[in-house]
Amino acid sequence: MAKVKAGGAKHVVKKNTKGEVIVDHDASAKAGKHDKINLTKKAGAKTIKEGVKATKDWHKKNPHKKGK
């Protein structure tokens, strides 16, 4: 399990019982329907380290825009 801060929110990257890499947003983050994302299916991550990299890369390409 790895705890990562990306895009201003805390994320937890871990493996589930099937061995798939999952990223889960912290309970305080307002993630909505994208609360848990399967990085094995979305980004091809096979290890937690690859999952952390995929999470950080996604947030670099898709920054949160602050609106009024």
Number of C-alpha atoms within 10 A of each C-alpha: 13 13 15 19 14 16 16 11 14 15 23 19 25 21 19 10 6 6 11 18 27 22 26 18 21 17 11 8 13 11 13 8 7 10 14 16 17 19 24 19 12 11 16 14 19 15 16 21 15 17 26 26 13 18 22 17 12 14 13 12 8 10 11 10 7 5 4 3
